[in-house]
Amino acid sequence: MEKWKTLLSETDFDRLYSLLKKQDWLVEKDEAFKNLWMVCDCNDKKDLLIELLERFSFIKDKEQKSLEENLFNQVENVWKINLKESVFIPTSDGNTPDSSVWFIYSFRQHFLECLNAHFYDRITKCWMCKPNNNLVLLEDFIGSGTTLIKKLTYLKSKRPKCHIFCMSLTGMEHGIENVKSIFPDIDIYVAHTFKKGISDYYSNNCNKIQHKKSILKDITDKMLIKQRKSYLGYRKTEALYAYENYKNMSNNVFPIFWGENKNGLKTLFVRKN
């Protein structure tokens, strides 16, 4: 921030300095952070940007491992499933690189010495699960819940006699509830849950929600982001999270943080389909 201090008022500098103390990962993204701040040409936009970044969950390696330990504890001590008779698979169909594959490899390696179970790299390997054995579906993030509902529907049709469990590293509260409402018979566990970045923080004030969303849309439009029609994230998820060890940003997150733009502005994160 020292490099662009002259562009800031004393008040703005103090506010941003406080933000950086809380979100120290922003220091390494100085240019992108500066680009985003300079687009915010009024106090309403600046206020919203700071609010969103203060709520942002940047999950570092140490926290990720802690969340994985929570998942393993759920498997071993809460569900108490027989690991020798269990098959773990990601939601990925194997056709393209997928964050669920990244996560299942991380989870497996982290517990390699003590986790005696069968791991596979795609959901189509569900046929490896024998009838009446445990089939555990792994996901790194649950957004709206739409994709996970499709995956669980597929598993139930292919392996109806298996005991299906589902776990995710992180997920949106509303998406998790969507999945549970469709599959009340399936045990679902998420290690860390998030609220919607705007809607859930002003739930008692519809006018304020709409005002904040209109400000976000203005920022998105000014950045000339190609995905600006989905300015609230895929299916209006309003997600605010990123993994330190997985660089490809989810499209559930507000595009102002990752969207390809016609201005050629460097963004905080990158997404490749």
C-alpha positions in Angstrom: 0.0 0.0 0.0 2.9 2.4 0.5 3.3 2.5 -3.3 -0.2 3.9 -3.8 -0.6 5.9 -0.6 -0.7 9.2 -2.5 -3.9 8.0 -4.2 -5.7 7.7 -0.8 -7.2 10.0 1.7 -5.9 9.6 5.2 -9.3 8.1 6.2 -9.2 5.6 3.3 -5.6 4.7 4.1 -6.5 3.9 7.8 -9.5 1.8 6.7 -7.5 -0.2 4.2 -4.6 -0.6 6.6 -7.0 -2.1 9.2 -8.4 -4.5 6.5 -4.9 -5.6 5.6 -4.1 -6.5 9.2 -7.2 -8.8 9.2 -6.7 -10.1 5.6 -3.0 -10.3 5.2 -3.2 -12.3 2.0 -4.2 -9.1 0.2 -0.6 -7.8 0.7 0.7 -10.2 -1.9 -2.0 -9.1 -4.4 -1.2 -5.4 -4.3 -1.7 -4.6 -7.9 -5.0 -6.4 -8.2 -6.2 -4.9 -4.9 -5.3 -1.4 -6.1 -7.2 -2.0 -9.4 -10.3 -3.0 -7.6 -10.1 -0.1 -5.2 -9.7 2.5 -7.9 -12.8 1.3 -9.6 -14.7 2.2 -6.5 -15.2 5.9 -7.2 -17.6 6.7 -4.4 -18.0 6.0 -0.7 -20.8 3.6 -1.1 -18.7 1.4 -3.4 -15.7 1.6 -1.1 -17.8 0.7 1.9 -19.2 -2.3 0.2 -15.8 -3.5 -1.1 -14.4 -3.3 2.4 -17.4 -5.2 3.9 -17.1 -8.0 1.4 -13.3 -8.4 1.9 -13.7 -8.4 5.6 -16.1 -11.3 5.3 -13.9 -13.1 2.8 -12.6 -16.5 3.9 -9.2 -17.1 2.5 -8.5 -20.7 3.6 -4.8 -21.2 4.2 -3.0 -24.6 4.3 -3.1 -24.9 8.1 -6.9 -24.2 8.3 -7.5 -26.6 5.4 -5.7 -29.4 7.2 -7.8 -28.6 10.4 -11.0 -28.9 8.3 -9.8 -32.2 6.9 -9.2 -33.5 10.4 -12.8 -32.5 11.3 -14.0 -34.6 8.3 -11.9 -37.6 9.3 -13.3 -37.3 12.8 -16.8 -37.3 11.4 -16.1 -40.5 9.5 -14.3 -42.3 12.2 -15.9 -41.2 15.5 -19.4 -39.9 14.5 -20.5 -42.0 11.6 -18.3 -44.8 12.7 -18.3 -46.4 9.3 -16.2 -49.5 8.5 -13.3 -48.0 6.5 -12.3 -51.4 5.1 -15.7 -51.6 3.4 -15.9 -48.0 2.3 -15.3 -46.4 -1.1 -14.5 -42.6 -1.3 -15.1 -40.8 -4.6 -15.2 -37.1 -5.7 -18.2 -35.5 -7.5 -16.0 -35.1 -10.7 -17.0 -37.2 -13.7 -13.3 -37.3 -14.8 -13.8 -35.5 -18.1 -12.1 -32.3 -16.9 -9.8 -31.2 -14.0 -12.0 -30.6 -11.0 -11.5 -29.1 -7.6 -13.2 -32.2 -6.0 -10.4 -34.3 -7.4 -7.8 -31.9 -5.9 -9.6 -32.2 -2.6 -9.9 -36.0 -2.5 -6.2 -36.4 -3.2 -5.3 -33.9 -0.4 -7.7 -35.7 2.0 -6.3 -39.1 1.2 -2.6 -38.1 1.5 -3.2 -36.3 4.7 -4.5 -39.5 6.3 -2.6 -42.1 4.3 -1.1 -43.9 7.3 -4.4 -44.4 9.2 -7.2 -44.3 6.6 -7.8 -47.8 5.3 -10.3 -47.3 2.6 -10.6 -47.3 -1.2 -10.2 -44.0 -3.0 -11.0 -43.2 -6.7 -10.7 -40.2 -8.9 -14.2 -40.0 -10.4 -17.8 -40.5 -9.5 -18.3 -43.2 -12.2 -16.1 -45.5 -10.0 -19.1 -45.9 -7.7 -19.6 -49.4 -9.2 -16.5 -50.4 -7.1 -18.7 -50.1 -4.0 -20.3 -53.5 -3.1 -24.0 -53.7 -2.1 -24.5 -52.7 1.6 -21.1 -51.1 1.8 -20.3 -47.4 2.5 -20.1 -45.0 -0.4 -18.7 -41.6 0.6 -19.0 -38.7 -1.9 -16.5 -35.9 -1.4 -16.8 -32.3 -2.5 -14.6 -29.3 -1.8 -17.4 -26.8 -1.8 -21.2 -26.8 -2.0 -22.6 -23.7 -3.7 -26.3 -23.6 -4.6 -26.5 -27.4 -4.1 -27.7 -28.0 -7.7 -24.7 -29.9 -8.8 -24.5 -32.1 -5.7 -28.2 -33.0 -6.0 -27.5 -34.2 -9.5 -24.5 -36.3 -8.3 -26.4 -37.9 -5.4 -29.3 -38.7 -7.7 -26.8 -40.4 -10.0 -25.3 -42.4 -7.1 -28.7 -43.5 -5.8 -29.7 -44.8 -9.3 -26.4 -46.6 -9.8 -25.8 -48.1 -6.4 -29.2 -48.1 -4.6 -28.1 -50.7 -2.1 -25.0 -48.9 -0.9 -25.0 -46.7 2.3 -24.4 -43.2 0.8 -22.7 -40.5 2.8 -21.6 -37.0 1.7 -19.0 -34.6 3.1 -17.6 -31.4 1.9 -14.7 -29.2 3.1 -16.9 -26.0 2.9 -20.3 -24.9 1.7 -23.0 -22.3 1.6 -25.7 -22.7 4.3 -28.6 -22.3 1.8 -27.1 -24.8 -0.7 -26.6 -27.4 2.1 -30.2 -27.0 3.2 -31.3 -27.4 -0.4 -29.5 -30.8 -0.7 -30.8 -32.0 2.7 -34.4 -31.2 1.8 -34.1 -33.4 -1.3 -32.1 -36.2 0.4 -33.1 -36.4 4.1 -32.0 -40.0 4.2 -28.4 -39.2 3.4 -25.9 -38.2 6.1 -24.3 -34.9 5.0 -21.5 -33.2 6.8 -19.7 -29.9 5.9 -16.7 -28.8 7.9 -17.1 -25.1 7.4 -20.2 -23.2 6.3 -20.7 -19.7 4.8 -23.5 -17.2 4.6 -24.4 -15.3 1.4 -22.1 -12.4 1.1 -24.8 -9.8 0.9 -28.3 -11.2 1.4 -27.7 -13.1 4.7 -26.1 -10.0 6.3 -29.1 -7.7 5.8 -31.9 -10.3 6.0 -34.2 -8.0 7.9 -33.9 -5.1 5.4 -34.9 -5.9 1.8 -34.2 -2.3 0.7 -30.7 -2.4 2.0 -30.1 -5.8 0.3 -31.2 -4.4 -3.1 -29.2 -1.2 -2.6 -26.0 -3.2 -1.8 -26.6 -5.4 -4.8 -27.1 -2.4 -7.1 -23.8 -1.0 -5.9 -22.1 -4.3 -6.6 -23.6 -4.4 -10.1 -22.2 -0.9 -10.7 -18.7 -2.0 -9.7 -19.0 -5.1 -11.9 -20.2 -3.0 -14.9 -17.5 -0.4 -14.5 -14.9 -3.2 -14.5 -16.4 -4.4 -17.9 -16.4 -7.9 -16.6 -17.6 -10.4 -19.2 -19.5 -12.4 -16.6 -21.4 -9.3 -15.3 -24.8 -10.8 -15.8 -23.9 -13.3 -13.0 -22.5 -10.5 -10.8 -23.8 -12.3 -7.7 -21.9 -15.5 -8.7 -23.2 -18.6 -10.3 -26.9 -19.1 -9.5 -26.7 -16.0 -7.2 -24.6 -17.9 -4.7 -22.9 -14.8 -3.3 -19.8 -16.8 -2.1 -16.8 -15.2 -0.5 -14.1 -17.8 -0.2 -10.9 -19.1 -1.7 -8.4 -21.9 -1.0 -4.7 -20.9 -0.8 -3.7 -24.2 -2.3 -6.2 -24.4 -5.1 -5.7 -21.4 -7.5 -8.7 -21.8 -9.8 -11.4 -19.6 -8.4 -15.0 -20.9 -8.1 -17.6 -19.1 -10.2 -19.8 -19.1 -7.1 -17.7 -16.2 -5.9 -18.6 -12.6 -6.9 -16.9 -12.0 -10.3 -15.4 -8.7 -9.2 -12.7 -10.8 -7.6 -11.9 -13.0 -10.6 -13.8 -12.1 -13.7 -12.2 -11.7 -17.1 -12.6 -8.0 -18.0 -12.3 -5.9 -21.1 -10.2 -3.3 -19.2 -7.4 -5.8 -18.9 -7.4 -5.3 -15.1 -5.5 -7.8 -13.0 -7.9 -9.4 -10.5 -7.4 -10.9 -7.1 -8.0 -14.4 -8.3 -8.1 -16.3 -11.6 -10.6 -18.7 -13.1 -10.1 -21.1 -16.0 -13.0 -23.3 -17.2 
